[in-house]
Amino acid sequence: MPSKFQGVLAALITPLTDDGSKIDEGRLKSHIDNLFNAGIHGIVPGGSTGEFTTLTTAERKQLAELSLKYTAGRGSVMIGVGSTKTDEAIELAVHAAQIGVDAVMVVPPYYDPLSYEQLQEFLLEIHQASKLPIVYYNIPSISGLTLSPEQIAGLSKVGVESFKDTSGNAPDFTELVFGHGDKISAMNGWDTLTFYGMAAGNEAIIWGAANFIPELAVDMWNAIVVNNDIRQGREIWARAWPICKFLEGHNYSSAVRAGVELRGQKTGGYRKPVTPLKKQYVAELQQLLRNAQVKGV
């Protein structure tokens, strides 16, 4: 099944005002402009990297509207609408459809894992209400829901066209790519498996690190996918991989925001329980970026 998404999609941060009280529209626009100017192919606002659990429903709608507006047709927009409440997920998905986004990304309700049948019902209700294609956010460590490759592929029956894989389970991911690609499209979302996802033939990658290393991300995509040059892709990955490994060892959204700040873009205050990355770790990340020859750090 060919995906309607292509290339590198940045799992977007949500820039806030300095006191963290609201979304900073100017910072959001500047950040989105920077990403598309660097060659990014699309954005995914309202996901884990965007700290959606700290946003109100109204703010999540605002984020979707602003992200679509600032993208201005330069790439695809996929909106995260996951929620522990079916009604809220449907409300956000319907809103996303009304403003004209390309698809919605849905993480299963977390804390109280659903059965497979309940998950199917949850996704079907969202799809029927919004009429939008669903990207299933496969992240068992958060959702508590571990599905087999056959079960994930089976979600195609309830409106799921693609899935973002943040399981870290490379064998299952491989089975889905090569064994069920006619039913559902795979998009890697586990940072340290990004090289593999590109090499395996993913039509799109959802990547949080692309918020602050968009140039490396696009260069790697072009090398591996566009030019079929694995050797060059491997050389780029050797620079990016230590950064990805670092991100997975810390609070992810805090670490990504630190990276964005190191590239000169303010991201604003924090909403607890999320807090800034400690100074010693920011210094470590800065050195990794310099080692990777990232400009302006």
N, C-alpha and C positions, 0 to 999 in steps of 0.2 A: 504494500500500500504506500504510494508516494505521499510524503508529508507536504502540507502547504507551507511548512517552514523550511528555510534553507539557511545554512551558515551558522555563524556565532551569534547566539542570543545572550545578552547580558542579563543575569538575574539581578535586577536593579535594586540599589539601595534607596532608602527614602530620606532625602535631606530634610532636616528640620531647622527651625529657627534656633538661635543660640540658647534660648531657655527651654527648648524642646516642646513648646506648647502647641505648635502647629507645623504643618508642612510648609517649607520655604519654597515658594514658587520660583523665585529667581535662581536659587541654587539647583533646583530640579531641572529647570530649562538649560542652565549652563552645563550641567552634567550630561544630560541627554545629547546636547549639541556636541560636546566633546567626544562622546561615544560614536556618534554617527560620522563625525569628521574623521575619526580614526578608522572608519570602515566597517564598524559593527553592522550586522545585518538585521538586528531586531532587539527588542527589549521585553523583559518579563517582570513587570512591576507587581507588587503585592504578594511576593512569596516570602520564604524564610529570610533571605538576605535583606529584604525590605522591611523586616520586623513587623509583619502584618498583625501579629498577635497584640501589639501595643497600640494599634490604630483603631479608632472607632469605625462603625459602619459608614458614617458620613465621610470620614477621612479616606476610607478605602475607595469610595465612589469618586471623591475629589481627585485622588491619586490616579485613578483610571482615566478620568477626563483630561487631566493635565498631561499625563503621559502620552495619550493619543494626540492631543493638540500639539505638543512639542515635538513629537515624532514627525508630524507634518508629511506623512506619506513616504518618508525615507526608508522605512523598513517595517517589519511586522511587529504587532503588539499583542502579546498574550497576557491576560490578566489573571492573577491568583485570586480565587474566590473561596478557598477552603475555609471551613468553619466547623465548630462542634455542633452547630445548629443547622438543620436542613433549611429552615425558613430563611436564615441569613444568607446561606450559600446560594439559594435560589434568587433571593433579592439582588445579590451582587451580580449573579450571572445574567439575569434579565436586564439589569442596568448596563452591563457590559455589551449586551446585544444591541440595546437601544442606541448606544453611542458609536457602535460600529467597529469593535475590536475584532481580531481575527479568530480568537479562541479563548477558552478559559482553562486555567490549570487548577485542578482540584486535588488537594491533599485529603485523605480520609479523616474523619473526625478522630482526633487524638485524645488521649487519656483513657477513654473507654472504647477499646477496639470493637469494630463491627464484625459480624459474621460475613462470609462472602455474599450470601443472599441479601443481607442488609446493605452491603456496599453497592451491589448492583441496583437495588431500589433507590438508594441515595443518588447515585450517578444518573440513573434514568430520569428521575424527577428533575434534576438540574438541566439535563439535555432537553427534555420535553418542554420545559418552561422557557428556556432561552433559545432553543434551536441552534445553538452554537456547538461546534466540535469541542470535545473535551480532551485535554491532555491530563492523563492520570499521573499524579505525583507519587511515585513509588519510593517511599522513605520509611521503611519498617522501624528504624530506630526511634522515630517520632510517633508514627501512627500506631505502632504495636501490631500491625497487620502484615504478616509475611505471606505473600502469594506465590504459587508456583508459576513457571512460565506459561503453562496452559491456562491458568486462571487469569493472568494478566491479559493474554491474548483474547480470552473469552469476554473481556470487558468491551470489545468492539461491538458486541450485541446491544450495548446500552449507551451508545453515543461516543465512546472513547475511540479516537483516531490515532493518538500517539501517547507515549508515556515518557516522563522524565525519570530516569533511573538514578536514584541516590541511595541505592542499597549497598553498593560496593561489592556486590556478588557478581564477579566477572563471568563465571560459567553460566549462570542463569541468564545474564544479559546477552551472552553469546548465543544461547539457544533461542532467545527471543529475536535477535537480529537475523539469524540465518534460518531458524525453523518456523517463525511465525510472522515474518515480514509482510506476508500477503494480507494479514489481518490488522496489524498495528505497527506503527512506525516508532523506532527507538531513538531517544535523545539522551545521551549521557549527561548526568548532572552530578557526578562524583568527581571532584577536581583531579585527584591523582590518577584517574582512569581516562582523562581527556584525550591523551594521545591514542590510546587504544580505541576509544569511541570513534575518533576521526578515521583511524586506519581501518576500522571494521566496516566503515561505509555509512555511518550515521549521516542523515541529510541535514541535521541540525544538532547543535550542542548548546545546552543551557549552562552558562559558566559564570559563577560569581566573581572570580578573579578578573574577568573581563572588564569589571568596573574600573580597575586601575592599571591593568596591563592590556588594554584593548589592541595596541599595536602588535604585541607579541601574539595575542590570540588570533588576530586576523592573518598575520604572517604565517602562523602555523597552519591555519585552515587552508590558505592559498597553496602552501607547499604540499600538504598531504592530499587534500581533496581536489583542488583545482588543477595543480600541476603534476599530481601523482609522483611527487618527489619525496619518498620516505626518508632518504638520507638528510635532506635539508630540514624536513620536519623534525627528525630526531635531534638535530643540532639546536633547533629552537626550543624543543621540549626540554632539553638538558638545562636550558636557562630558566624555563618557566616552572619545571617540576619542584625545585626546592621551595618556591613561593607557595605552590599548591599544598605541599606537605605541611608547611607552616600553618596555613589557614585551617587545616583539618585538626591541628593540635591546640586550637584556641576557640573561644566563642566566635563563631564564624562571622556573624554580622559585624561585630566589633572590630575584628581583624580586617575585614574588607573595607570598612569605613576608615580605618587607620591608613590603609593603602591609598584610598582616594585622597585623604588629607595630605599624605606624603607627595602626591602628584600635584598639590597646590589647589585642590578644590575643597572648600569648607563643607562639612556635612552637618554641622549644628550640634545641639545638645542631645542628650540621651534620655530615654524613658526607662526607668527602672522596672524590672530587675536588670535590664541591659545596661552595662556601664562601659566606659572607654577602656581600650586596651592599655595595660600598664606600660609605663615609659620604657622599661627595659625591653619589652617585647616590640614596642614600636621601633626602637633602635635596631633590634634584630631584623625586623622586616625591612627597614631602610637599607641595611647592609645587603640583604638578599636582592633587593631591587637594583642596587648598585652593581652587585655581582652579575646580575642579568643584563646589565648595560641599558637599563631603563632611563630614558632622558629626564632631566629636571628633578632628580631626587638627591 
